[in-house]
Amino acid sequence: MLTHEARSPMLTHAQAEDIFLRLSRFSNADGLEMLIVGGHSALTRFANNTIHQNVEEENYIVSVRTVIGRKTARATTNKLDEDSLRRAVESAEAMTEVQVEDPDLLPMASASMSDGPPTERFFENTAALTPEDRAHAVEKVVGIAKKNGLTTAGIFSSSRSAEAIMNSRGLSTYHVQTSSEISITMLADDSSGWQKANSPDARNLDPLALAETAARKARDSASPREVPPGKYTVILEPAAVLDLVGFMFFDFGGLAILDQRSFLTNRVGAKLFGENITVDDNVYHPLQSGAPFDGEGVHRHPVRLVENGVVRNLVYARATAEKMKKSEHASKVGHIAPTGHGFPLPNEIGEAPMNIVFEAGPEATRRTVDEMIASTERGILVTRCWYIREVDPYEKILTGMTRDGTFYVEDGKLRHGLRNFRFNQSLIHMLSNVSEMGTPVRASGEESFDMVVPPMKVRDFNFTEVTKF
């Protein structure tokens, strides 16, 4: 089998360094940084039980940041010829000249800041996927739909990508990975089912199993009934957990605290959630993906964000860590140091943890979704949520709706499908009322980035009204 280097046009580390050398020849700035990201992506889309689109793209974005004194700006291009690279540098320098000086601007990251453990996220079987391979998988999905008298729609995508950051202080870091994703919706006259999975290794995707689960949910939730809104015990499948909790993690950045836009303001060190909630940010976890360095090339450190319900730590870009040390918050936020979670400069966000991993306690205490159902006298099973919006940023109250498989649970059994609900729910309250959890899995949703989360059984989840479908 061909290696990814031989199969080009994957960008190699040496090729990225050559592009940076070419950029350097055009620059008169005090400092120069290059971020280049891109690769090959392919997508097979299906609807009405047939494939209707197959697209492939090869593209790289070169983003150039220049520093002149205490000013900085960035320009981008998706062309690698000499003229385009020169114009990108000239544009960055021209924009830099007209910026207001930033007294907090630090020198670019040094080479030693990029030193960290490597990650292996490139899988040959995923890189080698063809349109025929994806079509064969879709054929299985359509077969399940037809067998159950349903209509299916969704996507099967695959990609191989490279990311590199280089700067004039000698930093040169590079990451290559593959990705694969399947999303399936099964549609009946008055019900639907859904499943989605993503992995760097396509062997972790089982289109047949995903299709069978989505079909079962659509079939079993047919002729949905209505129960009144109120507070219920809910069993949240991993996708539902992910799309809800994803709304809180941008608040774990140090700059969010300094700007007083985080729900953790004056709460770091406090017990905010239940004893059974422990959360890490860990790019090196075997179920995670992504580059092991941030937008400045600084390697990512694993960070314990929450431990037994207590908010322990924040994540920091380099400049934010320096600001925090000088702020009134310094004595209240625990250990302050760059953690490798910054976004490319300049930006207004600062940093955020993007490799979330929930722990779920000892194996002996974990429960499958079926076991959670069996232990529930009266409750609701939620497959996933959508159209989620933040109502109260400080109490992290969210509103949204259930969809694609909502079921009534009574006396330990799924009884029937339900009309969907709108909810108004505080994440703080939700994560303080988790009575059972399952084994954490790599989960995919529609409202947030992929995380490693468990299914959860939650007390007193607040449904405010029944929807029209």
Secondary structure, DSSP 4 states (H G I P E B T S, - for coil): ---HHHH-SSPPHHHHHHHHHHHHHH--SSEEEEEEEEEEEEEEEEETTEEEEEEEEEEEEEEEEEEETTEEEEEEES--SHHHHHHHHHHHHHHHHTSPP-TTPPPPPPGGGG------B--HHHHT--HHHHHHHHHHHHHHHHHTT-EEEEEEEEEEEEEEEEETTS-EEEEEEEEEEEEEEEE-SS-EEEEEEEESSGGG--HHHHHHHHHHHHHHT-S-B----EEEEEEE-HHHHHHHHGGGGGGGBHHHHHTT-STTTTTTTSB-S-TT--EEE-TTSTT--S-SB-TTSPBPPPEEEEETTEE---B--HHHHHHHHTSTTTTTS------S-BPSSS-SS-B---SEEE----GGG---HHHHHHT-SEEEEEEEEEEEEEEETTTTEEEEEEEEEEEEEETTEEEEEB--EEEEEEHHHHTT-EEEE---EEE--SSS--EEE--EEEEEEEEEEE---
